[in-house]
Amino acid sequence: MDLGNAVGKANDIAQLFYNTELNFRIDESTKRVIVSVVDGKSGEVIRQIPPEEMVKLIAHFDKIQALLFSKKY
């Protein structure tokens, strides 16, 4: 089973029992997978993994690391 089918099945089950959807995306700044649990009726994000604050922190650390280890002598 490929990832697309697995996500589709997980969404079907989540929507059937909890009226929620799972959304997967790649964050542009960190290149990491972000999973959001969304209310099926309102569209409101119930939970995000990792949380938005953590995504911002990772992006900030990536920038600091790039500055510290750049090869500009």
PQR file of N, CA, C, O and H, with PARSE charges and radii, in Angstrom:
ATOM      1  N   MET A   1       0.850  -1.177   0.000 -0.4000 1.5000
ATOM      2  CA  MET A   1       0.000   0.000   0.000 -0.0000 2.0000
ATOM      3  C   MET A   1       0.897   1.242   0.000  0.5500 1.7000
ATOM      4  O   MET A   1       1.830   1.333   0.798 -0.5500 1.4000
ATOM      5  N   ASP A   2       0.621   2.185  -0.881 -0.4000 1.5000
ATOM      6  CA  ASP A   2       1.435   3.399  -0.920 -0.0000 2.0000
ATOM      7  C   ASP A   2       0.914   4.419   0.085  0.5500 1.7000
ATOM      8  O   ASP A   2      -0.167   4.258   0.652 -0.5500 1.4000
ATOM      9  H   ASP A   2      -0.136   2.111  -1.530  0.4000 1.0000
ATOM     10  N   LEU A   3       1.702   5.472   0.294 -0.4000 1.5000
ATOM     11  CA  LEU A   3       1.379   6.471   1.306 -0.0000 2.0000
ATOM     12  C   LEU A   3       0.052   7.170   1.009  0.5500 1.7000
ATOM     13  O   LEU A   3      -0.725   7.445   1.923 -0.5500 1.4000
ATOM     14  H   LEU A   3       2.580   5.603  -0.167  0.4000 1.0000
ATOM     15  N   GLY A   4      -0.204   7.454  -0.258 -0.4000 1.5000
ATOM     16  CA  GLY A   4      -1.461   8.120  -0.623 -0.0000 2.0000
ATOM     17  C   GLY A   4      -2.682   7.306  -0.240  0.5500 1.7000
ATOM     18  O   GLY A   4      -3.657   7.849   0.278 -0.5500 1.4000
ATOM     19  H   GLY A   4       0.427   7.231  -1.000  0.4000 1.0000
ATOM     20  N   ASN A   5      -2.633   6.001  -0.493 -0.4000 1.5000
ATOM     21  CA  ASN A   5      -3.758   5.136  -0.118 -0.0000 2.0000
ATOM     22  C   ASN A   5      -3.907   5.047   1.396  0.5500 1.7000
ATOM     23  O   ASN A   5      -5.023   5.063   1.916 -0.5500 1.4000
ATOM     24  H   ASN A   5      -1.840   5.559  -0.914  0.4000 1.0000
ATOM     25  N   ALA A   6      -2.791   4.953   2.096 -0.4000 1.5000
ATOM     26  CA  ALA A   6      -2.835   4.866   3.557 -0.0000 2.0000
ATOM     27  C   ALA A   6      -3.440   6.126   4.157  0.5500 1.7000
ATOM     28  O   ALA A   6      -4.245   6.044   5.085 -0.5500 1.4000
ATOM     29  H   ALA A   6      -1.885   4.940   1.674  0.4000 1.0000
ATOM     30  N   VAL A   7      -3.063   7.292   3.639 -0.4000 1.5000
ATOM     31  CA  VAL A   7      -3.617   8.558   4.127 -0.0000 2.0000
ATOM     32  C   VAL A   7      -5.104   8.616   3.829  0.5500 1.7000
ATOM     33  O   VAL A   7      -5.892   9.034   4.677 -0.5500 1.4000
ATOM     34  H   VAL A   7      -2.409   7.359   2.885  0.4000 1.0000
ATOM     35  N   GLY A   8      -5.490   8.202   2.638 -0.4000 1.5000
ATOM     36  CA  GLY A   8      -6.907   8.191   2.270 -0.0000 2.0000
ATOM     37  C   GLY A   8      -7.730   7.306   3.191  0.5500 1.7000
ATOM     38  O   GLY A   8      -8.813   7.698   3.624 -0.5500 1.4000
ATOM     39  H   GLY A   8      -4.850   7.863   1.949  0.4000 1.0000
ATOM     40  N   LYS A   9      -7.228   6.124   3.492 -0.4000 1.5000
ATOM     41  CA  LYS A   9      -7.949   5.223   4.396 -0.0000 2.0000
ATOM     42  C   LYS A   9      -8.024   5.795   5.802  0.5500 1.7000
ATOM     43  O   LYS A   9      -9.063   5.701   6.456 -0.5500 1.4000
ATOM     44  H   LYS A   9      -6.347   5.806   3.140  0.4000 1.0000
ATOM     45  N   ALA A  10      -6.925   6.391   6.277 -0.4000 1.5000
ATOM     46  CA  ALA A  10      -6.933   7.008   7.607 -0.0000 2.0000
ATOM     47  C   ALA A  10      -7.942   8.151   7.657  0.5500 1.7000
ATOM     48  O   ALA A  10      -8.654   8.304   8.650 -0.5500 1.4000
ATOM     49  H   ALA A  10      -6.081   6.467   5.746  0.4000 1.0000
ATOM     50  N   ASN A  11      -8.011   8.953   6.595 -0.4000 1.5000
ATOM     51  CA  ASN A  11      -8.996  10.040   6.534 -0.0000 2.0000
ATOM     52  C   ASN A  11     -10.419   9.495   6.548  0.5500 1.7000
ATOM     53  O   ASN A  11     -11.286  10.040   7.231 -0.5500 1.4000
ATOM     54  H   ASN A  11      -7.433   8.828   5.788  0.4000 1.0000
ATOM     55  N   ASP A  12     -10.662   8.425   5.798 -0.4000 1.5000
ATOM     56  CA  ASP A  12     -11.998   7.825   5.767 -0.0000 2.0000
ATOM     57  C   ASP A  12     -12.427   7.363   7.147  0.5500 1.7000
ATOM     58  O   ASP A  12     -13.556   7.617   7.567 -0.5500 1.4000
ATOM     59  H   ASP A  12      -9.957   7.983   5.243  0.4000 1.0000
ATOM     60  N   ILE A  13     -11.529   6.680   7.857 -0.4000 1.5000
ATOM     61  CA  ILE A  13     -11.836   6.184   9.196 -0.0000 2.0000
ATOM     62  C   ILE A  13     -12.044   7.345  10.162  0.5500 1.7000
ATOM     63  O   ILE A  13     -12.991   7.333  10.948 -0.5500 1.4000
ATOM     64  H   ILE A  13     -10.612   6.473   7.516  0.4000 1.0000
ATOM     65  N   ALA A  14     -11.166   8.348  10.110 -0.4000 1.5000
ATOM     66  CA  ALA A  14     -11.288   9.493  11.009 -0.0000 2.0000
ATOM     67  C   ALA A  14     -12.590  10.240  10.766  0.5500 1.7000
ATOM     68  O   ALA A  14     -13.248  10.673  11.712 -0.5500 1.4000
ATOM     69  H   ALA A  14     -10.397   8.357   9.472  0.4000 1.0000
ATOM     70  N   GLN A  15     -12.960  10.390   9.503 -0.4000 1.5000
ATOM     71  CA  GLN A  15     -14.187  11.108   9.186 -0.0000 2.0000
ATOM     72  C   GLN A  15     -15.419  10.305   9.603  0.5500 1.7000
ATOM     73  O   GLN A  15     -16.406  10.876  10.066 -0.5500 1.4000
ATOM     74  H   GLN A  15     -12.426  10.037   8.735  0.4000 1.0000
ATOM     75  N   LEU A  16     -15.361   9.002   9.443 -0.4000 1.5000
ATOM     76  CA  LEU A  16     -16.487   8.147   9.783 -0.0000 2.0000
ATOM     77  C   LEU A  16     -16.785   8.174  11.280  0.5500 1.7000
ATOM     78  O   LEU A  16     -17.940   8.297  11.685 -0.5500 1.4000
ATOM     79  H   LEU A  16     -14.559   8.538   9.067  0.4000 1.0000
ATOM     80  N   PHE A  17     -15.748   8.059  12.093 -0.4000 1.5000
ATOM     81  CA  PHE A  17     -15.952   7.948  13.540 -0.0000 2.0000
ATOM     82  C   PHE A  17     -15.905   9.285  14.273  0.5500 1.7000
ATOM     83  O   PHE A  17     -16.589   9.454  15.282 -0.5500 1.4000
ATOM     84  H   PHE A  17     -14.809   7.958  11.764  0.4000 1.0000
ATOM     85  N   TYR A  18     -15.127  10.217  13.793 -0.4000 1.5000
ATOM     86  CA  TYR A  18     -14.906  11.444  14.554 -0.0000 2.0000
ATOM     87  C   TYR A  18     -15.246  12.711  13.790  0.5500 1.7000
ATOM     88  O   TYR A  18     -15.106  13.805  14.337 -0.5500 1.4000
ATOM     89  H   TYR A  18     -14.571  10.079  12.973  0.4000 1.0000
ATOM     90  N   ASN A  19     -15.687  12.600  12.543 -0.4000 1.5000
ATOM     91  CA  ASN A  19     -15.954  13.747  11.692 -0.0000 2.0000
ATOM     92  C   ASN A  19     -14.738  14.675  11.629  0.5500 1.7000
ATOM     93  O   ASN A  19     -14.862  15.896  11.724 -0.5500 1.4000
ATOM     94  H   ASN A  19     -15.800  11.711  12.098  0.4000 1.0000
ATOM     95  N   THR A  20     -13.578  14.070  11.470 -0.4000 1.5000
ATOM     96  CA  THR A  20     -12.332  14.821  11.346 -0.0000 2.0000
ATOM     97  C   THR A  20     -11.592  14.383  10.090  0.5500 1.7000
ATOM     98  O   THR A  20     -11.908  13.352   9.496 -0.5500 1.4000
ATOM     99  H   THR A  20     -13.477  13.078  11.393  0.4000 1.0000
ATOM    100  N   GLU A  21     -10.613  15.171   9.699 -0.4000 1.5000
ATOM    101  CA  GLU A  21      -9.767  14.841   8.556 -0.0000 2.0000
ATOM    102  C   GLU A  21      -8.316  14.977   8.972  0.5500 1.7000
ATOM    103  O   GLU A  21      -7.989  15.773   9.851 -0.5500 1.4000
ATOM    104  H   GLU A  21     -10.357  16.009  10.181  0.4000 1.0000
ATOM    105  N   LEU A  22      -7.451  14.205   8.346 -0.4000 1.5000
ATOM    106  CA  LEU A  22      -6.015  14.324   8.551 -0.0000 2.0000
ATOM    107  C   LEU A  22      -5.421  14.993   7.321  0.5500 1.7000
ATOM    108  O   LEU A  22      -5.678  14.570   6.194 -0.5500 1.4000
ATOM    109  H   LEU A  22      -7.716  13.558   7.631  0.4000 1.0000
ATOM    110  N   ASN A  23      -4.639  16.025   7.534 -0.4000 1.5000
ATOM    111  CA  ASN A  23      -3.966  16.708   6.435 -0.0000 2.0000
ATOM    112  C   ASN A  23      -2.470  16.583   6.627  0.5500 1.7000
ATOM    113  O   ASN A  23      -1.953  16.844   7.713 -0.5500 1.4000
ATOM    114  H   ASN A  23      -4.431  16.369   8.450  0.4000 1.0000
ATOM    115  N   PHE A  24      -1.773  16.183   5.574 -0.4000 1.5000
ATOM    116  CA  PHE A  24      -0.326  16.057   5.597 -0.0000 2.0000
ATOM    117  C   PHE A  24       0.253  17.088   4.646  0.5500 1.7000
ATOM    118  O   PHE A  24      -0.252  17.275   3.538 -0.5500 1.4000
ATOM    119  H   PHE A  24      -2.194  15.970   4.692  0.4000 1.0000
ATOM    120  N   ARG A  25       1.320  17.762   5.083 -0.4000 1.5000
ATOM    121  CA  ARG A  25       2.000  18.718   4.207 -0.0000 2.0000
ATOM    122  C   ARG A  25       3.472  18.776   4.598  0.5500 1.7000
ATOM    123  O   ARG A  25       3.860  18.346   5.684 -0.5500 1.4000
ATOM    124  H   ARG A  25       1.730  17.610   5.982  0.4000 1.0000
ATOM    125  N   ILE A  26       4.269  19.306   3.706 -0.4000 1.5000
ATOM    126  CA  ILE A  26       5.685  19.523   3.970 -0.0000 2.0000
ATOM    127  C   ILE A  26       5.872  21.007   4.257  0.5500 1.7000
ATOM    128  O   ILE A  26       5.515  21.850   3.435 -0.5500 1.4000
ATOM    129  H   ILE A  26       3.954  19.655   2.824  0.4000 1.0000
ATOM    130  N   ASP A  27       6.431  21.328   5.418 -0.4000 1.5000
ATOM    131  CA  ASP A  27       6.699  22.716   5.757 -0.0000 2.0000
ATOM    132  C   ASP A  27       7.831  23.244   4.883  0.5500 1.7000
ATOM    133  O   ASP A  27       8.873  22.601   4.756 -0.5500 1.4000
ATOM    134  H   ASP A  27       6.721  20.643   6.086  0.4000 1.0000
ATOM    135  N   GLU A  28       7.630  24.405   4.285 -0.4000 1.5000
ATOM    136  CA  GLU A  28       8.614  24.986   3.361 -0.0000 2.0000
ATOM    137  C   GLU A  28       9.939  25.296   4.056  0.5500 1.7000
ATOM    138  O   GLU A  28      11.003  25.019   3.503 -0.5500 1.4000
ATOM    139  H   GLU A  28       6.784  24.928   4.388  0.4000 1.0000
ATOM    140  N   SER A  29       9.885  25.861   5.250 -0.4000 1.5000
ATOM    141  CA  SER A  29      11.116  26.316   5.899 -0.0000 2.0000
ATOM    142  C   SER A  29      11.926  25.190   6.524  0.5500 1.7000
ATOM    143  O   SER A  29      13.155  25.264   6.558 -0.5500 1.4000
ATOM    144  H   SER A  29       9.020  26.085   5.699  0.4000 1.0000
ATOM    145  N   THR A  30      11.264  24.149   7.018 -0.4000 1.5000
ATOM    146  CA  THR A  30      11.987  23.071   7.710 -0.0000 2.0000
ATOM    147  C   THR A  30      12.081  21.791   6.901  0.5500 1.7000
ATOM    148  O   THR A  30      12.860  20.900   7.240 -0.5500 1.4000
ATOM    149  H   THR A  30      10.266  24.089   6.990  0.4000 1.0000
ATOM    150  N   LYS A  31      11.295  21.689   5.833 -0.4000 1.5000
ATOM    151  CA  LYS A  31      11.246  20.481   4.993 -0.0000 2.0000
ATOM    152  C   LYS A  31      10.810  19.255   5.797  0.5500 1.7000
ATOM    153  O   LYS A  31      11.238  18.137   5.513 -0.5500 1.4000
ATOM    154  H   LYS A  31      10.662  22.412   5.558  0.4000 1.0000
ATOM    155  N   ARG A  32       9.967  19.467   6.790 -0.4000 1.5000
ATOM    156  CA  ARG A  32       9.464  18.374   7.629 -0.0000 2.0000
ATOM    157  C   ARG A  32       7.970  18.168   7.394  0.5500 1.7000
ATOM    158  O   ARG A  32       7.255  19.079   6.978 -0.5500 1.4000
ATOM    159  H   ARG A  32       9.619  20.376   7.021  0.4000 1.0000
ATOM    160  N   VAL A  33       7.523  16.955   7.671 -0.4000 1.5000
ATOM    161  CA  VAL A  33       6.111  16.619   7.503 -0.0000 2.0000
ATOM    162  C   VAL A  33       5.312  17.203   8.670  0.5500 1.7000
ATOM    163  O   VAL A  33       5.686  17.050   9.833 -0.5500 1.4000
ATOM    164  H   VAL A  33       8.104  16.215   8.009  0.4000 1.0000
ATOM    165  N   ILE A  34       4.216  17.867   8.341 -0.4000 1.5000
ATOM    166  CA  ILE A  34       3.302  18.425   9.331 -0.0000 2.0000
ATOM    167  C   ILE A  34       1.964  17.700   9.164  0.5500 1.7000
ATOM    168  O   ILE A  34       1.442  17.597   8.055 -0.5500 1.4000
ATOM    169  H   ILE A  34       3.913  17.991   7.396  0.4000 1.0000
ATOM    170  N   VAL A  35       1.419  17.204  10.267 -0.4000 1.5000
ATOM    171  CA  VAL A  35       0.130  16.518  10.251 -0.0000 2.0000
ATOM    172  C   VAL A  35      -0.863  17.369  11.026  0.5500 1.7000
ATOM    173  O   VAL A  35      -0.606  17.747  12.169 -0.5500 1.4000
ATOM    174  H   VAL A  35       1.843  17.287  11.168  0.4000 1.0000
ATOM    175  N   SER A  36      -1.998  17.669  10.404 -0.4000 1.5000
ATOM    176  CA  SER A  36      -3.048  18.438  11.070 -0.0000 2.0000
ATOM    177  C   SER A  36      -4.302  17.595  11.169  0.5500 1.7000
ATOM    178  O   SER A  36      -4.691  16.923  10.214 -0.5500 1.4000
ATOM    179  H   SER A  36      -2.207  17.363   9.475  0.4000 1.0000
ATOM    180  N   VAL A  37      -4.939  17.636  12.343 -0.4000 1.5000
ATOM    181  CA  VAL A  37      -6.246  17.023  12.542 -0.0000 2.0000
ATOM    182  C   VAL A  37      -7.253  18.163  12.456  0.5500 1.7000
ATOM    183  O   VAL A  37      -7.201  19.110  13.240 -0.5500 1.4000
ATOM    184  H   VAL A  37      -4.623  18.182  13.119  0.4000 1.0000
ATOM    185  N   VAL A  38      -8.178  18.062  11.487 -0.4000 1.5000
ATOM    186  CA  VAL A  38      -9.087  19.162  11.176 -0.0000 2.0000
ATOM    187  C   VAL A  38     -10.530  18.718  11.404  0.5500 1.7000
ATOM    188  O   VAL A  38     -10.919  17.618  11.013 -0.5500 1.4000
ATOM    189  H   VAL A  38      -8.221  17.293  10.850  0.4000 1.0000
ATOM    190  N   ASP A  39     -11.319  19.586  12.042 -0.4000 1.5000
ATOM    191  CA  ASP A  39     -12.743  19.334  12.227 -0.0000 2.0000
ATOM    192  C   ASP A  39     -13.406  19.318  10.857  0.5500 1.7000
ATOM    193  O   ASP A  39     -13.261  20.264  10.083 -0.5500 1.4000
ATOM    194  H   ASP A  39     -11.002  20.480  12.360  0.4000 1.0000
ATOM    195  N   GLY A  40     -14.139  18.239  10.554 -0.4000 1.5000
ATOM    196  CA  GLY A  40     -14.740  18.068   9.245 -0.0000 2.0000
ATOM    197  C   GLY A  40     -15.827  19.073   8.927  0.5500 1.7000
ATOM    198  O   GLY A  40     -16.064  19.368   7.755 -0.5500 1.4000
ATOM    199  H   GLY A  40     -14.257  17.470  11.183  0.4000 1.0000
ATOM    200  N   LYS A  41     -16.496  19.608   9.941 -0.4000 1.5000
ATOM    201  CA  LYS A  41     -17.581  20.566   9.701 -0.0000 2.0000
ATOM    202  C   LYS A  41     -17.077  22.002   9.626  0.5500 1.7000
ATOM    203  O   LYS A  41     -17.399  22.727   8.685 -0.5500 1.4000
ATOM    204  H   LYS A  41     -16.303  19.369  10.893  0.4000 1.0000
ATOM    205  N   SER A  42     -16.293  22.409  10.608 -0.4000 1.5000
ATOM    206  CA  SER A  42     -15.882  23.807  10.684 -0.0000 2.0000
ATOM    207  C   SER A  42     -14.588  24.101   9.935  0.5500 1.7000
ATOM    208  O   SER A  42     -14.327  25.250   9.579 -0.5500 1.4000
ATOM    209  H   SER A  42     -16.032  21.819  11.372  0.4000 1.0000
ATOM    210  N   GLY A  43     -13.773  23.068   9.692 -0.4000 1.5000
ATOM    211  CA  GLY A  43     -12.478  23.283   9.049 -0.0000 2.0000
ATOM    212  C   GLY A  43     -11.405  23.753  10.016  0.5500 1.7000
ATOM    213  O   GLY A  43     -10.279  24.033   9.605 -0.5500 1.4000
ATOM    214  H   GLY A  43     -13.985  22.135   9.981  0.4000 1.0000
ATOM    215  N   GLU A  44     -11.744  23.843  11.300 -0.4000 1.5000
ATOM    216  CA  GLU A  44     -10.808  24.298  12.320 -0.0000 2.0000
ATOM    217  C   GLU A  44      -9.749  23.227  12.601  0.5500 1.7000
ATOM    218  O   GLU A  44     -10.063  22.040  12.686 -0.5500 1.4000
ATOM    219  H   GLU A  44     -12.659  23.616  11.633  0.4000 1.0000
ATOM    220  N   VAL A  45      -8.492  23.660  12.744 -0.4000 1.5000
ATOM    221  CA  VAL A  45      -7.418  22.730  13.098 -0.0000 2.0000
ATOM    222  C   VAL A  45      -7.548  22.408  14.582  0.5500 1.7000
ATOM    223  O   VAL A  45      -7.469  23.293  15.435 -0.5500 1.4000
ATOM    224  H   VAL A  45      -8.237  24.624  12.675  0.4000 1.0000
ATOM    225  N   ILE A  46      -7.749  21.129  14.871 -0.4000 1.5000
ATOM    226  CA  ILE A  46      -7.893  20.668  16.254 -0.0000 2.0000
ATOM    227  C   ILE A  46      -6.525  20.456  16.885  0.5500 1.7000
ATOM    228  O   ILE A  46      -6.299  20.823  18.039 -0.5500 1.4000
ATOM    229  H   ILE A  46      -7.814  20.411  14.178  0.4000 1.0000
ATOM    230  N   ARG A  47      -5.622  19.868  16.128 -0.4000 1.5000
ATOM    231  CA  ARG A  47      -4.273  19.589  16.608 -0.0000 2.0000
ATOM    232  C   ARG A  47      -3.327  19.540  15.422  0.5500 1.7000
ATOM    233  O   ARG A  47      -3.694  19.112  14.327 -0.5500 1.4000
ATOM    234  H   ARG A  47      -5.805  19.570  15.191  0.4000 1.0000
ATOM    235  N   GLN A  48      -2.102  19.988  15.660 -0.4000 1.5000
ATOM    236  CA  GLN A  48      -1.061  19.916  14.628 -0.0000 2.0000
ATOM    237  C   GLN A  48       0.155  19.261  15.250  0.5500 1.7000
ATOM    238  O   GLN A  48       0.525  19.555  16.387 -0.5500 1.4000
ATOM    239  H   GLN A  48      -1.804  20.336  16.549  0.4000 1.0000
ATOM    240  N   ILE A  49       0.773  18.367  14.490 -0.4000 1.5000
ATOM    241  CA  ILE A  49       1.960  17.665  14.970 -0.0000 2.0000
ATOM    242  C   ILE A  49       3.058  17.843  13.936  0.5500 1.7000
ATOM    243  O   ILE A  49       2.861  17.449  12.787 -0.5500 1.4000
ATOM    244  H   ILE A  49       0.473  18.128  13.566  0.4000 1.0000
ATOM    245  N   PRO A  50       4.205  18.415  14.282 -0.5600 1.5000
ATOM    246  CA  PRO A  50       4.497  19.118  15.524  0.2800 2.0000
ATOM    247  C   PRO A  50       3.737  20.439  15.578  0.5500 1.7000
ATOM    248  O   PRO A  50       3.323  20.961  14.543 -0.5500 1.4000
ATOM    249  N   PRO A  51       3.551  20.981  16.789 -0.5600 1.5000
ATOM    250  CA  PRO A  51       2.831  22.257  16.932  0.2800 2.0000
ATOM    251  C   PRO A  51       3.534  23.383  16.175  0.5500 1.7000
ATOM    252  O   PRO A  51       4.740  23.321  15.937 -0.5500 1.4000
ATOM    253  N   GLU A  52       2.780  24.402  15.803 -0.4000 1.5000
ATOM    254  CA  GLU A  52       3.312  25.522  15.016 -0.0000 2.0000
ATOM    255  C   GLU A  52       4.497  26.194  15.717  0.5500 1.7000
ATOM    256  O   GLU A  52       5.455  26.604  15.061 -0.5500 1.4000
ATOM    257  H   GLU A  52       1.800  24.452  15.996  0.4000 1.0000
ATOM    258  N   GLU A  53       4.434  26.304  17.029 -0.4000 1.5000
ATOM    259  CA  GLU A  53       5.535  26.916  17.771 -0.0000 2.0000
ATOM    260  C   GLU A  53       6.826  26.114  17.579  0.5500 1.7000
ATOM    261  O   GLU A  53       7.903  26.694  17.441 -0.5500 1.4000
ATOM    262  H   GLU A  53       3.656  25.971  17.561  0.4000 1.0000
ATOM    263  N   MET A  54       6.717  24.793  17.571 -0.4000 1.5000
ATOM    264  CA  MET A  54       7.884  23.937  17.379 -0.0000 2.0000
ATOM    265  C   MET A  54       8.432  24.070  15.961  0.5500 1.7000
ATOM    266  O   MET A  54       9.647  24.065  15.763 -0.5500 1.4000
ATOM    267  H   MET A  54       5.842  24.322  17.683  0.4000 1.0000
ATOM    268  N   VAL A  55       7.552  24.186  14.983 -0.4000 1.5000
ATOM    269  CA  VAL A  55       7.983  24.364  13.588 -0.0000 2.0000
ATOM    270  C   VAL A  55       8.779  25.664  13.462  0.5500 1.7000
ATOM    271  O   VAL A  55       9.827  25.693  12.816 -0.5500 1.4000
ATOM    272  H   VAL A  55       6.565  24.190  15.144  0.4000 1.0000
ATOM    273  N   LYS A  56       8.281  26.739  14.079 -0.4000 1.5000
ATOM    274  CA  LYS A  56       8.991  28.022  14.037 -0.0000 2.0000
ATOM    275  C   LYS A  56      10.339  27.924  14.742  0.5500 1.7000
ATOM    276  O   LYS A  56      11.325  28.488  14.266 -0.5500 1.4000
ATOM    277  H   LYS A  56       7.430  26.715  14.604  0.4000 1.0000
ATOM    278  N   LEU A  57      10.396  27.224  15.858 -0.4000 1.5000
ATOM    279  CA  LEU A  57      11.637  27.051  16.607 -0.0000 2.0000
ATOM    280  C   LEU A  57      12.662  26.263  15.788  0.5500 1.7000
ATOM    281  O   LEU A  57      13.838  26.624  15.753 -0.5500 1.4000
ATOM    282  H   LEU A  57       9.596  26.766  16.245  0.4000 1.0000
ATOM    283  N   ILE A  58      12.223  25.195  15.134 -0.4000 1.5000
ATOM    284  CA  ILE A  58      13.117  24.395  14.288 -0.0000 2.0000
ATOM    285  C   ILE A  58      13.664  25.248  13.150  0.5500 1.7000
ATOM    286  O   ILE A  58      14.855  25.183  12.846 -0.5500 1.4000
ATOM    287  H   ILE A  58      11.268  24.901  15.162  0.4000 1.0000
ATOM    288  N   ALA A  59      12.807  26.045  12.520 -0.4000 1.5000
ATOM    289  CA  ALA A  59      13.241  26.911  11.426 -0.0000 2.0000
ATOM    290  C   ALA A  59      14.273  27.920  11.925  0.5500 1.7000
ATOM    291  O   ALA A  59      15.256  28.203  11.240 -0.5500 1.4000
ATOM    292  H   ALA A  59      11.839  26.097  12.767  0.4000 1.0000
ATOM    293  N   HIS A  60      14.044  28.459  13.117 -0.4000 1.5000
ATOM    294  CA  HIS A  60      14.979  29.425  13.697 -0.0000 2.0000
ATOM    295  C   HIS A  60      16.333  28.764  13.974  0.5500 1.7000
ATOM    296  O   HIS A  60      17.378  29.331  13.654 -0.5500 1.4000
ATOM    297  H   HIS A  60      13.245  28.230  13.673  0.4000 1.0000
ATOM    298  N   PHE A  61      16.315  27.575  14.562 -0.4000 1.5000
ATOM    299  CA  PHE A  61      17.566  26.859  14.830 -0.0000 2.0000
ATOM    300  C   PHE A  61      18.305  26.507  13.543  0.5500 1.7000
ATOM    301  O   PHE A  61      19.534  26.552  13.498 -0.5500 1.4000
ATOM    302  H   PHE A  61      15.466  27.114  14.821  0.4000 1.0000
ATOM    303  N   ASP A  62      17.559  26.158  12.501 -0.4000 1.5000
ATOM    304  CA  ASP A  62      18.187  25.856  11.212 -0.0000 2.0000
ATOM    305  C   ASP A  62      18.927  27.077  10.667  0.5500 1.7000
ATOM    306  O   ASP A  62      20.019  26.952  10.113 -0.5500 1.4000
ATOM    307  H   ASP A  62      16.560  26.121  12.538  0.4000 1.0000
ATOM    308  N   LYS A  63      18.324  28.267  10.829 -0.4000 1.5000
ATOM    309  CA  LYS A  63      18.975  29.499  10.371 -0.0000 2.0000
ATOM    310  C   LYS A  63      20.235  29.777  11.181  0.5500 1.7000
ATOM    311  O   LYS A  63      21.268  30.145  10.622 -0.5500 1.4000
ATOM    312  H   LYS A  63      17.437  28.369  11.280  0.4000 1.0000
ATOM    313  N   ILE A  64      20.151  29.601  12.497 -0.4000 1.5000
ATOM    314  CA  ILE A  64      21.322  29.825  13.352 -0.0000 2.0000
ATOM    315  C   ILE A  64      22.439  28.854  12.989  0.5500 1.7000
ATOM    316  O   ILE A  64      23.602  29.245  12.894 -0.5500 1.4000
ATOM    317  H   ILE A  64      19.312  29.302  12.951  0.4000 1.0000
ATOM    318  N   GLN A  65      22.087  27.598  12.789 -0.4000 1.5000
ATOM    319  CA  GLN A  65      23.081  26.585  12.419 -0.0000 2.0000
ATOM    320  C   GLN A  65      23.753  26.949  11.098  0.5500 1.7000
ATOM    321  O   GLN A  65      24.966  26.803  10.952 -0.5500 1.4000
ATOM    322  H   GLN A  65      21.142  27.280  12.866  0.4000 1.0000
ATOM    323  N   ALA A  66      22.975  27.415  10.153 -0.4000 1.5000
ATOM    324  CA  ALA A  66      23.524  27.803   8.858 -0.0000 2.0000
ATOM    325  C   ALA A  66      24.510  28.967   9.015  0.5500 1.7000
ATOM    326  O   ALA A  66      25.551  28.993   8.357 -0.5500 1.4000
ATOM    327  H   ALA A  66      21.989  27.534  10.272  0.4000 1.0000
ATOM    328  N   LEU A  67      24.185  29.920   9.879 -0.4000 1.5000
ATOM    329  CA  LEU A  67      25.080  31.050  10.109 -0.0000 2.0000
ATOM    330  C   LEU A  67      26.361  30.614  10.805  0.5500 1.7000
ATOM    331  O   LEU A  67      27.448  31.077  10.459 -0.5500 1.4000
ATOM    332  H   LEU A  67      23.340  29.899  10.413  0.4000 1.0000
ATOM    333  N   LEU A  68      26.237  29.726  11.784 -0.4000 1.5000
ATOM    334  CA  LEU A  68      27.400  29.290  12.546 -0.0000 2.0000
ATOM    335  C   LEU A  68      28.375  28.453  11.717  0.5500 1.7000
ATOM    336  O   LEU A  68      29.589  28.526  11.908 -0.5500 1.4000
ATOM    337  H   LEU A  68      25.354  29.349  12.065  0.4000 1.0000
ATOM    338  N   PHE A  69      27.840  27.675  10.814 -0.4000 1.5000
ATOM    339  CA  PHE A  69      28.678  26.735  10.079 -0.0000 2.0000
ATOM    340  C   PHE A  69      28.864  27.106   8.606  0.5500 1.7000
ATOM    341  O   PHE A  69      29.270  26.272   7.796 -0.5500 1.4000
ATOM    342  H   PHE A  69      26.854  27.615  10.659  0.4000 1.0000
ATOM    343  N   SER A  70      28.565  28.350   8.268 -0.4000 1.5000
ATOM    344  CA  SER A  70      28.800  28.772   6.881 -0.0000 2.0000
ATOM    345  C   SER A  70      30.304  28.867   6.646  0.5500 1.7000
ATOM    346  O   SER A  70      31.063  29.147   7.574 -0.5500 1.4000
ATOM    347  H   SER A  70      28.235  29.028   8.925  0.4000 1.0000
ATOM    348  N   LYS A  71      30.727  28.639   5.430 -0.4000 1.5000
ATOM    349  CA  LYS A  71      32.149  28.598   5.106 -0.0000 2.0000
ATOM    350  C   LYS A  71      32.629  29.927   4.530  0.5500 1.7000
ATOM    351  O   LYS A  71      33.466  29.935   3.628 -0.5500 1.4000
ATOM    352  H   LYS A  71      30.111  28.411   4.676  0.4000 1.0000
ATOM    353  N   LYS A  72      32.127  31.029   5.022 -0.4000 1.5000
ATOM    354  CA  LYS A  72      32.562  32.352   4.593 -0.0000 2.0000
ATOM    355  C   LYS A  72      33.714  32.780   5.488  0.5500 1.7000
ATOM    356  O   LYS A  72      33.506  33.172   6.636 -0.5500 1.4000
ATOM    357  H   LYS A  72      31.446  31.022   5.755  0.4000 1.0000
ATOM    358  N   TYR A  73      34.907  32.702   4.967 -0.4000 1.5000
ATOM    359  CA  TYR A  73      36.088  33.065   5.761 -0.0000 2.0000
ATOM    360  C   TYR A  73      36.595  34.400   5.290  0.5500 1.7000
ATOM    361  O   TYR A  73      37.586  34.905   5.818 -0.5500 1.4000
ATOM    362  H   TYR A  73      35.076  32.383   4.035  0.4000 1.0000
TER
END
